[in-house]
Amino acid sequence: MTISPDGKQIVMCIYNSQRSSSSLFILDANDKKTPFKALIDDGKSCYPTW
């Protein structure tokens, strides 16, 4: 997990045990409609950086 330089977004790795894969998701504090969404859903990404 990593926090954006402005502190308003968090990128995290989520592991899916049913698919045995991981993907990156973003949590955006400014997005009231869809604050949590897939950033990279390739099943193997798990090292977020800004």
N, C-alpha and C positions, 0 to 999 in steps of 0.2 A: 504494500500500500504506500502511496505517496501523495502528498498534499501539494497543490499548485502554489507557485510563488506568491500569488495574491491571497491565498487561503480560502478561496471560494469553491474549489473543486477538489475531489479526491478520486484518484484512480486506484482500483484494487483488482486483485486476481481472485476470481471465484472458481472453485473447483466443483465440477459436476460429477458426482460419484456414479450416476447412472450411465454416463457416457465415458467415464474415465478420462476426462479432458478438463482443461482450464482455459479461461478467457478473461479478457480485461473489460471491466465495467467502470463507468464514470458516474459519480454522484455530484451533481451541480446544485449548489445552494441557491443560485439565482433562477433556476428553471422550476417554476411553480407547477407547470403542466406535466412534465416528464423529468423529474429530478434524477432518476436512476435509469441508465440505459447501457446497452452493450456498446463498447468502443471497438473492440476487436474480438470477434467470435470465431476464431480459427481453430480452437481446441488445443492450442499449444502455447499460447502467449501467457506469460506470468511474471514479467519483470518490468513493471511500470517505472518510467522516469519522465521528467519534464525537460 
